[in-house]
Amino acid sequence: MDHSPLQRRDDPSSADKFLQLIQDPFKSAFQINAVWASLGTSAGLALVLALLFSLFRPRNSVVYAPKVKHADRKHTPPPVGKGFFAWLQPVLRTKESELIDCVGLDAAIFVRFTKMCRNIFIFLSIIGCGVMIPLNLTQSNNSSTASLSAFATMTPLYVTTNAIWSQVVCAWAFDIIVAFFLWRNYKAVFVLRRKYFQSSDYQRSLHARTLMITDIPPASRSDEGVLRLTDEVNPTASIPRASVGRNVKELPDMIKKHEESVRELETVLAKYLKNPDRLPANRPTMHPSRKTGQSKEKVDAIDYLTDRIERLEEEIRHVRGSIDKRNAMSYGFVSWEMIEHAHAVAYTARKKHPDGTTIKLAPRPSDLIWENLPLSKQARRWKRFVNRIWVTILTAIWIAPNALIAIFLSNLSNLGLVWPAFQTSLNGSPHAWAAVQGILSPAVTSLFYLILPIIFRRLAIRAGDVSKTSRERHVLHHLYSFFVFNNLIVFSLFSAAWTFVAAVIDARGNEDAWQAIQDGDFYAKVMSALCQVSPFWVTYLLQRNLGAAIDLAQLVNVIWVWFAKTFLAPTPRQAIEWTAPPAFDYASYYNYFLFYATVALCFATLQPVVLPVTALYFGLDVMMKKYMLLYVFVTKNESGGQFWRVLFNRMVFATILANVIIALVAKVKGTWTMVFCVVPLPFLMLGFKIYCARKFDTDIKFYNRANLSDLEALAPGKSSKKASDRLNSKFGHPALFKPLITPMVHAKAAEALKRIYRGRLGSFEAEADYSDIAMNPMSTKQPGKTMRDVSNPAPYEVVPENHLDFSYFKDRHDFRDEFGGGIYGRPEDLMTERSQTPRSALGEWSPSSSRASSPAPSLPSMPLNPYENYDGSNIHPALRAAPMSRPDSGRGFYQQDNESETRLLNQAQGPALTDSSTGLDRWRTGGYGPVGQDDPSFTSYEHYRAPR
């Protein structure tokens, strides 16, 4: 006898029960209990979390208001009191113009889109609940609905034929409402973009007047060649400055490996020195990397990683010194002095491709994905094709588990039919299991949100996108497509499809297969399945309020940081990063909102209760997300509101999908006349989309079109060597000048590290009982300097306990790029000279550039781009452009000197840079020239660590 709790599949009764349960997967009585359980748990827990947030917010500003402490004066959020509900006042009173100045246009459009969804579903709720619910209840067949729950009778499943006209009328009303709010917000985004073009940040930025050229043919891969390409589409008289990309060889990979090695060494030291007074008996060991070709036996981790970092730093220095202008790449940048000229050229070139090139507006330098810029058109097309294949495979793989969730987790009664032991428990505690059902299935579906964006983002990086903002838009596209197909269409219709197939298979032996298909009435089964699955989506949207409260309370972040600090050994770098304002994940949050809106629109007439639930969610979340954007999150890569078109297109698609469902209801319960009345709606929405695109998109994208006035077109602009150096340095590959990070150790472990470190430098043996480390306490009299002469660099950076805060490191290159760029802007994209630029914008602390509550930093700041003084003496020869030759020189109007013919790198480089304020020598700050050959130690690593 088989005692397995799961019945054998070859048991006929088991097969019959399985077919029966998927034909009617949602039991009404059980479902209504699940809805009430979901409402109670989500509302209750959301209220508790909101109250806990209001209680702990004034006492923990590091988690709940980090931007108040770290933002400069321009980007400081409105002051917020310490009262229990004091955070609501600035959220409700902060206007959109103030929001743009504080958090940027991307964040402001996110808030605007959330408000738009809230307003749309408020109006839809009035019609849906005020018209559809009373009509469905009164026009239903009383004999058929006597034993049904209220949720079932709210659907059009049992209404009479004439009542279906209400579906058609609502379809037109809903489309008009959605189109009105989309049109209104499209015009608002247009106005915001025009103001954005006139803002001081945009007017001062270099990328605003710069074009990016890709797919440059080999014959034109020079500064002069790039200028000749742009001359074919240049409607102005202004002569730009050009810079063709340089081959940086393996520098990016080497710098990435160096950073990984540094972080790994920091982790090893943090674990080993967690208790400096009680060190473990054995030193940490590890297996060497397979790529190094070393023995597979374990080695001392500290010595191995230190040697690896030293070798990588030496290799990076030599590779940087070997780059010159002769090996040009297939991309380049062209910059004008006037924004009008650059945008006029971009507008003219939008449909032209001189010599097969693509000319378009350049993103910010920090927004570029440099490794994808040299890709050819063929390579980029292939990568996108492969990416679509992977997305399709991932979508197909998820169908099976998604179907099982739809059958079993959405209704635990189905699981009980094939698992007798569970059915016994289900019968014994129906209310408890109803609560579990109301929570479990939506929770499992939501957990997949946490994993999928990571997968799609990694796939998008390999798909050839040239900017991070375009990558995020593509991630949003794939996320939305995945969830609409799998989590909406497949999830909702699987039971109907399976029931139809099962009925055809069952009737195949008794009648003709085609006749069985016709008798199956597929459309009726689809409509029935949609009506029966609607309570699940009500519970799902109810739980989104709980998710919004979890985001507001930063529950996941707080729990993880507490766990890491209590049970793990975080490095000083990790502790500093935890105090930094996190980046806002626009792709994931936009996908949430679009998916919820699509679900609500599709079930608006099938289960009108979904409309007020969705309106409630957006109404609460607009306040929560606005607070988080004001005080918690930063925009890592500002796109200037370019997400809007993606959002608009998907809202149009959601409306069309809702029209298809209403047409399905009219086909099943109504007449063909009703269907024909719905048919024009999708085409009207497509026409509305095309009209909006033609009316607004050009002026949203371009500062001006090619129709310049004579004065603007004939303005010659400036063509100076300083402008060329500025373009070369700011749009040069960051691998050429990116400072290398230094391993960080906690101050409490400094003495222990002296005893255990095994180095080879002997410069400090007379001062301590260690040989290869120079660690000193910070100077209390001179902020940013150590007790030792700051010109003596150390292989480790000692961080005191009271300096484990982002405030002391927010201007450092290694922290600013990842965490702080959205607060202060990007110094590498500024047009002004250092002497004319506010010090706060250049990453230098001053009392006027920080809030009074922010302590002055007392740690040395990592230098900024070493090429910000544009006198030409500090520019890497691989980036320095020769001055424009005179028209009468006989070399051609655009001819520029070819530096690779006259000045090779090892002859042109002057003395290496040394920043006396930071104590970082040439290999840290970007002095790339080779050391003089008269120095006998120039090839040794100690030469760059030892003091001068």
N, C-alpha and C positions, 0 to 999 in steps of 0.2 A: 504493500500500500504506500502510495506517495504522500508523505506528510508535508511536502513543501507548501508554504503559505500561498505561493503563486500557482494557480492551476495550470496544468499542462495544456499547451496550445492545441494538442491533438484531441482534446476532449471536446466533443461537439457542442456541449452546453457552453463551454468557455468561448468558442468561436461565435456562437449565436449571441451571447451576451456582449461580446466585443462589437459586433455589428450593430446591435441595438443601442449601445451606449453612444457610439459616434453618430448615430442617426438623430439622437436627441441628447446632446452633451450637456445642456444647461437646464437643470431642474429649477423651476421657478421659486418654490418655497425656500430651497436652500440658497438660491442666489440673493433673494431679498434680505435674508439674514446676513449674508456676506457683505451686502452694501451697507447695512446699518453698522456692522462691525468695523468695516473700513472707515466709515464716517466718524465713528467714535474714537477709534485709535488714532487716525490721522489728525483729527481736530484736537483731541486731547494732548497728544504728544507735541503737536506743533505749538499749542498754547504754552505748554510747559517749557519748551525750548526757547520760545520768545521771551518768556518771563525770566528764564535763566540768563539769556543774553542781556536783557535790560539790567539785571542785577550785577553781572560780572563785567559789563562793558566799561564802566568808569574805573574799575580796579585793574584792568588788564589792557592797557592801550597798545601794548606790543602786538597783541593778537587782533583786537577789534578796532584799532585806529592807528595803524603804523604810519600812514601817510601824514598825519598831523605832526609827527616827530621828524620825518625825513624830508618832506617836500620843501622846496624853496618858496620864496615869497609869492611868486606868480602862481604857483600851483598848489598853494596851501588851501585845504578845504575850509568851508565855513566853520566858525567856532561852534562847539557843541558842549552843552553843560553836563554836569555830573548827575542830574536828576534821573529818576527811574525811567521816564519816557522822554527825556530831553532829546534823544536822538531823532525823534519824529519831527521836531520843529524844523531843523535845517533841511531834512529830506523833503518836507512839504513846501517849504518856502523858496528853495533854491530854483531859480529860473533857468531856462535852457541856455541862455547866453552866458550866465555865470558858470553853468555846468561845462560848457565848451572851454572856457578859459581855464577851468580847474583840471578837468580830466581828459579833454580832447574831443575831437569830433566823432571818433568811433564810439566812444562811450555814450556820448549824447544821442547818437542815432540808435544805439541799443536801447536806451531808456525810451526814446520816442517810439520805437517799434513795439516795445512792451505795452506802452500806453495805447497804441493803436489797436493791438489785439484785445486789450481790456475793453475799449470802447466798442469794437466790433461785436464782441460777444454779449455785451450788455444790451445792445439793440436787438441782436438775434434772440436773446433770452426773452425779451418782451414779446416778440412775435411768436417764438416757438412755444413758450409756456402759456402765453395768453391766448393763443389760437389753436395750436396743434393738440395740446393735452386735453382741453375741454371737448374739442371736436372728436378726437379719437375715443374718448370715454363715452360720449353720447351717441356716436354713430356706430359703435361696435355691436355685433350680433349678441344679444343678451344670453341666448341659449348656449353660445360657444364660450363666453367669457365668465360664466357663473362661477366656475371653479378655478379661475386663473387669478394670479396676483395682480396688484396694481401696475407693476412694472410691465407685465405682459399686455395689459389692456391699453397702456399708453402708446404702444407701437401700432403701426397701421396693419398689423397682421390679420386683424379680425374685423376691420371696418368695411362698410359697404362701398360699392363702386363709386357712387356719386361723391363720397367724402374724399376720394383721392384727388379731386380738384384742388383741395387745400394744399396738397403736396406741390402741385404745379405753381400755384400762386406764391407759396413760400419760396420756391426755387427762384422765381423772378425777384422777389423782395430781398432774399438773401444776397443774390448777385449784385443787386443795386447797392445795397448797404456796403458790401465788401469793396466794390469798385469805387464808391464814393470816398471811403477812408483811404484806399490806396492812392487815389488821385490827389486827395488833399495832402497826404504825407509826401507824395512824390514832389509836389510843388514846394513843400517845406524843405525837403532835402536839397532841391535845386537852389533855394535861397541860402541855405546853410553852406553849400559848396561855394557859392559866389562870395559869401563873406569870408570863407576859409581862404580863398585865393587872395583876398585883400588883407588878411591878418599879418601882423608883423612877423610871426614865426615863418609863414610861408614866403613872405617877401624877402626875408633874410636867408632863406635856405638855398643851398647850392643845387640840390636836386630839382628845384622848381624851374631852373633855367638850363637844365642839362638833358640831353637825349642819349639814349642807349642804342647802340647799333650792334646787331648780332649777325652771324652768318657772313662775315666779311670774306670775300675771296682772297686767296693768297697774294695776288698782285696788288691789292689795296691795303695790306696789313702794315700800314705806317701812318704816322700822323698826317702826312700830306695826302695819302690815299683816302683816309677817312674824311678829310675835308672835301675832297673832290666828290665823294659819294653824296655828302649832304648838300653840295652845291647844286645838284640836280633837282632838289626839292626845296630849295631855299628861296622864298619869295621876297626876302629882305636884302638890304645892301650891307648888312652887318657881317663881319668876318668872325667866326667863332674860334675857340681854341679846342684842339682835339688831343685825345690821349688814347692810344691803342693798348689793349691789355697785354701783359707780359706773362711769360711762362714761369710760374713760381715753382715748377718741378714738384718735388715731393714735400715741400715745406708744410702745407696744411696737415698732411698725415703725420709728419714728425711732431708738429706742435700739439696735435691731438694726443699722440702717444705720450708726449712729455707731460701734458696735463693729467692724463690718466695715471701715469706713474707717480706724479706728485701726490695726487689724491690717494692712491693706494698706499704710498709711504706714510701719509698722514694717518690713514686708518690703522696701519700696523702700529705706529707709534702711540696712537691714542689708546689702543687696546693693551699694549704692553706696559704703558706708563699710566694706566688708569689709577693705580695706587702707587705713587712714586716711592713710598716708604716700605712697601712690600712687593717688590718686583718678583715676577715668576722665576722659578729656578732655571728654566730654559729660555733662551732667546727665541723670538718668533722665526719660523722657517716657512719656505714656500717652494713650489716647483717653478723653475725658470720657464719663461715663455718658449713655446715650441718653435716660434719663428727665429729665435736667436740661435738655434742649433746647438745649445748647450746640453749638458747631461741632464737626464730626467730625474736625477736624485735631488732631494731637497737641499736648499742652500739657505744661508742666513738672509732673512728677508730684508733687514735694514741695510746691510752692506750691499746686497744685490740691487735693491731699488735705488740706493744712492749712486752706485756706479752707473746704473742705467740712465738716471737723470743727467749725470755728468756727461756721458757719451752723447746723449740726445742734444744737450745744450751746445756741445762742441760741434756736432754735425749741423745743427741749425745755423750756427754762426758761419760756418764755411759755405753752406748752400746759399745763405743770404748774400754772402760776398761774391758769389759766382754768377749772379743774375745781372744781365744787362739788357739793352734794348734790341738786340739782334733777333731774339726768338719771340716774335710777336704772335698773339693769339687772334682768334676769329671774332673778337668783340672789342668794342671801344666806346668812348664817351666823348660827346661834343657839347661844349658849354658856351652860352651867350651871356652877355652882360645884362640884357633885358629879358624879362620873363616873356614879354609879348613876342619877341622874335623866336624864342625856343618853341613856344606853343604853336605859333603860326607854321613853323617847319613841321612839327609833329602832326598838325592837322592836315597839311598838304601831303605828307608821306603816309597817311594812314592806309591808303589803298595802293600805294606805289612801293615797289621793292627794287631800288637801284642795284643792278648787278646781283639780284637775288638776296639782298640784305633785308633786314627788318629794322625799321627806325621807329622808335616810340619813346614816350617820356620815361625818364630814368627813375627808378625807385630811390629811396634813401640808401646811402651806402651801407648802413647797418641792416637793411632789408634784403640785400642781395644774397642769393645762394650761389657763391662764387664757383663751386665745382660744376655747376650746370651751365654756366655761361659759355664755355668753349664747345658745347655740344652742337653738332650739325643738325640740320633739319631732319635728315633721315634718322639719326640717332635719337632725337627727341620724339619723333613719331613712333619709333619702335618701343621706346621706354613707355610711352603712354599706352600703346597697344598691350604691352605686357602687364601694365598696371591694371587695365580694364579686365584682363583675364584673371588676375589674382582677386580682384574685387568680385567678379562673377563667381569664381570658385568659392570664395568665402560666403557669399550670399547663398549659394546652393547648399553648402555644407550645413548652414544653420537651419535649413528647412526642416530637417528631421527632428532635432531637439525642440524646435519651436512648435512643431505639430504635437509632440508629446506633451508640451506645456499646455497647449490649447485643449487637448483631450482630458488630461488627468489633473494638472494643477489648477486649471480654471474651474474644475468641478470635481471635488474629491469623491463624489458619489460614483463617478466612472472608475476611479481607482479601486473602490470597494467592490465593484462587480467582478473584477478579475483577481482580487486579493481578499478572500473570505475573512481572514483574521482582521484585516483593517476595517472591513464592513461591520464587524461586530463592535469594534471601538467607535465607529462612526455612528452606529445606532444608539450606543450608550451615551454619547456626549455630542449630540448634533449641534448645539449652540457653540461649544468650544471649537469644534472642527470648522464651523462656519466662519468663526473669527480667524482661524488659521488660513482658511481659503481666501478670505478677503485681504490678507496680508502677504501670504506666501507667493502667489502667482505674480502679482505686480512687482514684488520685491525682486524675484528672480529675473524678471524681464528688465528691471531697471539696473541690476548689477552689470548687465552686459554693456551698458552705457560707459562704464568705467574702463573697460578693456578695448572696446572697438575704436574709439578715437585714436588711441595710441597706435593701433595696427594701421589704420588708414593714414595717419600722419607719416609713419615710416615708409609706407608705400608711395605716398605723394612726393617724398623727398627724392625717391628714385625715378620719378616720372618725368623729370626734366624741367620742373618749374624754376624760373629764374629769380623769383622773389618769395619771401616768406609769407607775405600777405596773400599772394595768388595761391600759394600752397594751402593756406587756411581756407580760402574760398573753395578750393577743390575738395578739401577734406569735408567741408560742410555739404557739398554736393553729394559725395559718396555716402556720407552718414545718412542724409535725408533719404536718398534712394534706397539704401539698405533697410531702414526702419519702416518706410512706407510699404515696401514690398513684403518684407518678412514679418514685421511685428504688427502690421495692419491687414494687408491683403491675405497673406498666407494664414496668419493666425485666425482671422475672422472667417475665412471661407474654406478652411481645410475640412471641417466637419461636413460641410455641404458637398464638397467635391468627393470626399470619401463615401458619403451616403449614396451619392449618385452612382459612383463606380460599383459599389457593393450591390445596389439594386439591379444594375445592368448585368453583373455577373450572376446574380441569383436567378434572373429571368432568362438567362442565355439558353438554358436547357429546354425551356418550354416554348420559346418563340424566337422570331428572328431578332438578331442583334440590333439592327437599325430601328426596328419597331420598339425594342426595349429602351433604346436611347430616347426615342420620341415620347414614350410613355413615362420616362423618368421625370419629365418636367423640371429640368435643371434650373431654370430661372426662379421657379417657386421655391426650390430648396435653398438657393442662394439667398433669397430674401428672408426666408425663415431663419437661416443660420445667422444672418446679420442682426435680426431682431433679437434672437436668443442670446447672442454674444454681447449685446449692448450693455447689460449690467456689469460685465467685467470692465468695460472701458469707463463706466461711471466710477467704479472702485479705484481703477488705475489713476484717473485724474484727481480723485479725492486724495490719494496718497501723494500726489505731487506737491500738495501744500506742506506735507511733512518734509519732503525733500527740500523745499525752499527754506523751511525753518532750520533744517540741518546745515544748509549753506550759510545762513545768517549767523548761527551760533558757532560756525567754524569747528563743528564737533569732531570731524575726522582729523583735521589738522591738530587740534588741541590734544586729542587722545594719542596720536602718533608721536608728537613732540614729547609728551609726558612719558610715554613708554620708552622712547629712545634715550631720554635723559636718565630714566630710572634703571633700566635693565641693560642698555647698550653703552658703548663708549664713543660718543660722537666726537668728531674732530672739531677744533676751533673754527675751521671754515664752515662746517655744517651748522654749528651753533650760531654763527654770524648770519648765514643764509636764512635760518629760521626766523630771524627778526626782521628780514627784509619784506617789503610789500610784495605779495605774489602776483604773478601775471594773470590776467583775466583770459580764460579760454573761450574766445568768442565763437569758434566753430562748434564746440559742444553745446554751449548754452543756446545759441541760435537754433541748433538742431532740435533741442528739447522743445523750444517754443513753436517751431514750425511743425513738428510732429504732433504736439498737443492740439494745435490749431487745425491740422488736417483731420485728426480723429474727430474733433468736435464738429467740424463742418460736415464730415461724412455721415455722422450719426445724429445730425441736428433734427431731422424730421423722423428718423426711426426711433429715437429715444430722446425727446426734447430736454429731459432732465440734465443731459450732458452739457447743455449750454450755460445755465447758471453756475454749474460746478466749474467750468472752464473760466467763466468771467470772474468768479471768486479767486481762482488761482492767479490769474494775471493781475487782478486788483491788489492782492497781497504781495505778489512777487515784484511788482513795479516799485514798491517802497523799499523792499528788502534789497533788491539789486541796486537801486539808486544809492542807498547807504553804502553798500559794499564798494561800488565804483568811486564814491566820494572819499571814503576813509580807509579802505582795505586794499583793493586791487589797483594795479597799474596796467596800462596798455603797453605791451612789450614792443610791438611794431605798429605804429600808427599808419593807417592806410588812408586817412582823410575821408572816411565814410564810404569806401568802395564796396562794402558789404551790401549796400541797399539793393542793387539790381538783382543779386542772388535771392534776397528775401522777397522782393516783389514778384519775381518769376515763380517762386515756389508757392506763394499765396495764390497766384493765378491758377497754378496747377491744382492746388487743393480745392479751389472752388469748382474747377471743371470736373474733378473726381466726384465731388458731392453731387453735381448735376447728373453724372452717369448713374449714381445710385438712385436718385429720384426718378430718373427715366426707367430704371429697373422696376421700381415699385409701381410706376404707372403701367408698365407692361404686364406685370403679374396681377395686380388688383384693379387696374383701370382699363382704359381703352386706348387704341392706337392714336386717337385724336389727342389724348393727353400726352402721349409720347412725343408726337410731332410738335406740341407746344413747348416741350423742354429742349428739343433738338437745337434750336438757334442759340441757346445760351452759351455752350462751349465756344462757338464761333465768334460770338460777340465778345467774350472774354479774351480770345486771341487777338481780335481786332483792337480791343482796348489796350492790350500789352504793346502791340506794334505802334499804336498812336503815341503812347507815353514815351516809348523808346525814341521815336523820331523827334518828338517835341523837346525832350529834356536831356537826352543822354550826351549829345555833343557839347552843350554848354556846361554840363556837370563835369565832363572829363577835361575840357580844354579851357584855359584862361581866356583865350580869344581864338577866333577862327583866322583863316588866311586873309580875310578882307581888312587888312590894316590900312590906316590912313597914310597919306603920302609922307607925313612927318614921321610916323612910326616906322614905315617901311624903309625910308632912306636914312634913318638914324644910323650912323656908322658904328656906334658902340665903341668900346675900348678893347684893345688887343695888346695886353701887356704881358711881360714875362711873369709878373706876379700872378696874374690870372691863370696862366698855364701851370705854374707851380701849384697853385691852389687846386686845380682840377686833378693834376697828377697825384697829388698827395692824398686828397680826400676820396678820390675814386680809384686809388691804388689798392691792390689786393692786401687785406689786413695781415696776411701771413708775412709780409715784408717788414712790418713795424710793430706787430702785436707783442707787447712785453710778455716774457715768460713768468709764470707764477712761481713763487717760492714756497717750499713746504712750511706749514704753520704748526707750531707746538704750543701747548699751554704753558703758562709761566710756572705753574706748580711743578711741571716736569722738567724744567730747565736743568736743575742740578743733577737729577738722575740721568738726563741725557748726556751730560758731560762724562759721566762714568761709563756709560754703555756704548757710546758712539765710537766706532773704529774708523778713523779717517786717515788721510795721508798728508794733510797740510801741517806744517810745523811752525806756522807764523805765531801761534799764541801759546806755545808750550811753556814759555817762561811765566805766563800769567795764570795758567790753570793746569789741572791734571788731565787735560784732553788735548787733542792735537788738531782737529779739523773742524772746529766750530767756534764761532764768535757770537755769543749770546749775551746781551746786556739789558738791564732794565731801561725803561723809557725815561728820558729826561723830563723832569717836572718843570724846569724853567724854560725849555725850548720845545714847544709842542711840535711833534713830527720828527724829533731827533732822539737818538739814543745817548747813553752816557759816554759811549765810545765815539770817536770821531765818525760822523755819518758817512764819510767817504770810504770807510772800510766795510764792504758788503759782507753779509753773513749767509751761509748756506741754509740757515733756518731763520724763520721769523717768529719771535716769541710774542705771544699775545696774553696780556694779563686778563684776569677774570672779569674785571670791570670794563674791559674793552671788547667783550664778546657781544657787540651790538653793531648793527648795520650803520649807525650814525657815524662811526669812525672810519668806515670803509666805503661809503657811498660814492666817493669821487674816484675811487681806485678803478683802474681799467678792468681788472679781473672780476670785480663785483658789479660795476656800473652797467656793463653791456648786458648782463643776464637779468639783473633785478631792478636797477634804478633808472634805466634810460627813459622809461615812460614818465617819470616824474619831472625830470629836468630838461628834457629834450636831448638831442645828440650833438655834442660839441663838434664832431667831425663834419656836420652838415651845415655849420654856420658860415655866413659870408664875411662877417666882420673880422677885423684883425684882433689879435689878443688884447692889444692896448685899448681897443674900443668896445670890447665885449665884456658884459658884466662878469665878474669873477665867478659868481655862482654858476653861470652857464658854462664856464670853462673848467669846472670841477675844482675850484679853489675856495676854501671856506673863508667867509668873512662874516662879521656880526650882522651885516645888513642882509645877507643872503640866506639866513637860516633863522628859524624860530628861536625865540629866547629860551625855550625849554630844551633846545638841542645843545648838547655840550660841544665845545670846540674840539675837533679831533686832535689827538696827541700822538697819532701814528703817522709814519711817513706815507704819503700818497703816491700811488703808482703814477708815473708820468703819463700824460696824454699823448696823442699822436705827436711824435717829435717833429713833424713837418708843418706845424701850424704857424711858424714864422716864415713867411713866404719871401724871404730875400734870396732864396735859391741856394744858399750855402749849406743848408741842412738836408736838401732833397736827395734821396737815393738816386744815383745816376740812372737806374732802371726806370725811374719815374719822371726825372727832370726833362722837360721839353726844351728844345733849343728855341731861341727867340725867332720871331717871324722875320724872314728876310725882307729887305726892301724891294718894292716892285721893280726898281731899275737895276737889280743885281744880276739879272740875266738868268736867275734860277727859277723863274715862274712865280706867279702871284702867291700861290699857296706853298711854295717850296720852303721847307724847314731843314736846318742842318741835321744830318744824320750823325748822331753822337757816336754810334757804334763804329763809324769809320774813323773818327778822330780821337775819341777819348774812351778807352776801355775802362772798366770799373776799377781795376787795381791801380790805375794811374790817376784817376779823377778824384778818388775819395780823400777828403781832408782828414783832419784829426777827428777821432771818434768822440761822440757826444758823451759828456759826463754831467749829470744833474747833481750839482752839489747839495741841493736841498733834499734829495732823497737817498743819497748814498748808493745809487744804483749805477754800476759801471756800464761800459759801452755795450756789452752783450745783452744787457737788460733793457737798455733804452733805445736801441736801434742804430748804434754805430756799426755799420756793416762792413766798412773797409777792412782789409787785412792788416794785421799788425805789422809794423815795420820789421824788415828782415834783419835789422841789426840787433834785435832783441833775441837772445838765444833761447828764451823760454816761451816764445810766442805760440808754440804748438801744444803746450801743456795746459791742462785744465786748471792747475794751481795758479797759472798766470792771471786768470780772470777772477779768481776768488781772493787772491792775496791782496793786501793793501798796497797802494802806490806810495 
